[in-house]
Amino acid sequence: PVQIAMSLDIASISSISESDMDYTATISLRQRWTDPRLVFHGNRSFTLDARLVELLWVPDTYIVESKRSFLHDVTVGNRLVRLFSNGTVLYALRITATVACNMDLSKYPMDTQTCRLQLESCKY
């Protein structure tokens, strides 16, 4: 198995809907892994054109209970691919997702809700 390091920043939570029991958030997701097939000589890193991500192996990460999501692409796709000489790949992207949040409103308006944002591997 490949070890994937991940970090996630929530840029904004644009809506929380009690009637639809979901919320919408914009996140920055960064994933890092090492692919020995991409090792090269030198002590540099290169930022690759994001369109080259189609030619690389990338983790099959998805957002659990996502109802809708999209990658930002104004003015270009909001993705970064950086390759380091030891074969480490840094892959960063910006996503907006609407995620289900099953709320218990039986004590409304004195209630407290916890909405989770879970990421998993699709095939692991």
Residue pairs with C-beta under 8 A, 6 or more apart in sequence:
1 124
2 33
2 34
2 35
2 59
3 33
3 34
4 31
4 32
4 33
4 59
4 61
5 31
5 32
5 33
6 29
6 30
6 31
6 32
6 61
6 119
7 29
7 30
8 27
8 28
8 29
8 30
8 117
8 119
9 27
9 28
10 25
10 26
10 27
10 117
11 25
11 26
11 27
11 28
11 94
12 25
12 26
13 23
13 24
13 25
14 24
14 25
14 26
14 96
15 23
15 24
16 22
16 23
16 101
16 115
17 23
18 103
18 105
21 100
21 101
21 102
21 103
22 67
22 98
22 99
22 100
22 101
23 98
23 99
23 101
23 115
24 96
24 97
24 98
24 99
25 96
25 97
25 99
25 117
26 72
26 94
26 95
26 96
27 94
27 95
27 96
27 97
27 117
28 92
28 93
28 94
29 61
29 92
29 93
29 94
29 95
29 119
30 90
30 91
30 92
31 58
31 59
31 61
31 90
31 91
31 92
32 88
32 89
32 90
32 91
33 59
33 88
33 89
34 86
34 87
34 88
34 89
35 56
35 57
35 87
35 89
36 87
37 87
38 56
38 83
38 87
38 89
39 85
39 86
39 87
40 83
40 85
40 87
41 85
42 85
43 85
44 85
45 82
45 83
45 84
45 85
46 82
46 83
47 80
47 81
47 82
48 81
48 82
48 83
49 81
50 76
50 77
50 79
50 80
50 81
51 77
52 81
53 79
53 81
53 91
56 81
56 89
58 91
59 91
59 121
60 121
60 122
60 123
60 124
61 119
61 120
61 121
61 122
62 119
62 120
62 121
62 122
63 69
63 95
63 97
63 99
63 117
63 118
63 119
64 99
64 116
64 118
64 119
64 120
65 99
65 100
65 118
66 97
66 98
66 99
66 100
67 98
67 99
67 100
68 97
68 98
69 95
69 96
69 97
69 98
70 95
70 96
71 77
71 78
71 79
71 93
71 94
71 95
72 78
72 94
72 95
72 96
78 93
78 94
79 91
79 92
79 93
79 94
80 90
80 91
80 92
80 93
81 89
81 90
81 91
82 89
82 90
83 89
83 90
84 90
99 115
99 117
101 113
101 115
101 116
103 111
103 113
103 115
104 111
104 113
105 111
